[in-house]
Amino acid sequence: MTIDTQTELWYSILVTEVIGVRYGGIDMNKQQAIKDMIEYIDKHYLKYKYTPSLRDIEAELGFSRQTAMRYLQELDKQGVLKYDGKTVITERIAQLTTDDTVRVPVVGSIPCGIPTSEEQTRGKYLSIPKSWVRTGKHYILKASGDSMIDAGIDDGDLVLVKMTKKAELGQIVAALDENNQSTLKRLVFDAKKERPVLHAENKRYKDICPQQIVIQGVAVKVIKDLL
C-alpha cells in the first residue's frame, strides 16, 4: 500500500517531535527503526484489521523479535503507543477504533478439507462492527482449503464464529472429533448412517463421519474484504 505525502509527513513528525523528544539522545538509526516499525504496524492493521505479531515485524523489518519487543515496551512506557505484550495500539489505530466496533481474537486457522489440529495464533485481533456480535462470545478463524467453496467460504477467508457447544442441522460449524481434530463443515443428518455428519460443500470431498462430534462454535459470518 502506497503511503501518501501527508501520511509520510505524519510519521516524520512522530519521529522528530515525539519519539525524538521523549527519547532525548536516541540515535538516528534507532529513530528510523522505530519509525519504520510504527508505520508497518499501522499499514498491517489497515490491511488486515489486526496488529502484526513480533514474528511478522521480524520478517518485515529484519531486526529480531527481542529488539521489536524492547522497542514496543519502551514506546509504551513513554506513552507513544500502548503495548500489552500481545497487541499494539498506535495513535492511528486508536483513531480508527470507535465505539461502534469490538475487537475479536483471531485464534488460528481451521481447515476446509481434511481436518488437522488447529493452529493457534496468539495476540491478533480484528475490529468488527458490534452488530455482528450482539450476544455471546466470538472468535475468528482463518479458513484453509477449498472444501467449503460452494458455501462461499474460500481459502484464506476469515470466519466469525460464535462460541457454543450446540448447533442445529444445516449450520456451518467449527467441530472437534474424537481425535481432537478440528474442521469447518456443515452439520447434516445422514439417513443411512442414522447420525449427524460433517458435510463438505465441495463435491470432491467426502463427508466426515466421526463417532462423536464436539461442536466448538457456529459460523455466523464470512469476512472477505478488509479494506
Buried (B, 14 or more C-beta within 10 A) or exposed (E): EEEEEEBEEBBEEBBEEBBBEBBEEBEEEBBEBBBBBBBBBBBBBBEBBBBBBBEBBBEBBEBEBEBBBEBBEBBBEEEBBBBEEEBBBBBBBEEBBEEEBBBBBBBBBBBBBEBBEBBEBEBBBBBBEEEBBEEEEBBBBBBBBBBBBEBEBBBEBBBBBBEBEEBEEEBBBBBBBEEEBBBBBBBBEEEEEEEBBBBBBBEEBEEBBBEEBBBBBBBBBBBEEBE
